[in-house]
Amino acid sequence: MKKLPISIKPFGQRAILIEWPSEVSESVLGEILEFVDCFKSMELPGWEMSIAYNSLTMVNSIADVDFESVEKQILDCQNGQKKIKKKRGRFLWKIPVCYDSDLGIDLDEVSTVLGISQTQLITLHTAQEYIVYGLGFLPGFMYLGGLPEELEIPRRKEPRLHVAQGSVGLAGKQTGIYPQDSPGGWNIIGSCPTPIFNPKAEEPCFVSVGDKIKFKEISRAEYNLKKIEAEVGIFKPEKIALDD
């Protein structure tokens, strides 16, 4: 199968930027992930990679980049001249969310603006499987694609100085979870009781780019219980392996 065209350019002395066609799609993301698996299987020292929708930033933490040499290695992977030794497993994660109005502080306003009931909003939000297209802005903040058109709403005109950890929001064509307290301009419709990012864990963020997320509505009592489970360290996120 013919691969999509890419552009490769230096990005400072220790980094390279690779760009695929400018579109947000699962097929583009699939090619990026396949490339990452291939390049990592070469076991070259020092490389760290960051995916953002249709681009990949490669940074070498230990040495300046010999652009021509690395460009050849990149093209070898892209053209299928290097075999992938090991692929990372992809997962569907089921994330609990409580949509009570005191947690989803914009739920009433969002449902009014969108012209649907709160029940319809929650049903639409939990029915979808979202693709993790990127991680950033805050450690563990997931940029999730696949939001139903009925839930598309602009960012708030005036961002809040404080958005609570776990807040689940909508903005434009995206939804996401705030992994820690921070300022933010997304419309908050609920709260996730379990941490997405834990700096003390061996794997601080259990979700990876290319995984999928499905939200599961829970009651306030379930929310309170899962908060306690998270605080004492016994919560385990529910996951299902995805076929390659």
Beta strands, then each sheet from edge to edge (+ up, - down):
strand 1: 7-10
strand 2: 15-19
strand 3: 47-52
strand 4: 55-60
strand 5: 91-97
strand 6: 130-135
strand 7: 142-145
strand 8: 160-163
strand 9: 167-171
strand 10: 174-177
strand 11: 182-184
strand 12: 187-191
strand 13: 212-217
strand 14: 238-241
sheet 1: 1+ 2- 4+ 3-
sheet 2: 7+ 6- 13+ 5+ 14-
sheet 3: 8+ 11-
sheet 4: 10+ 9- 12+
end
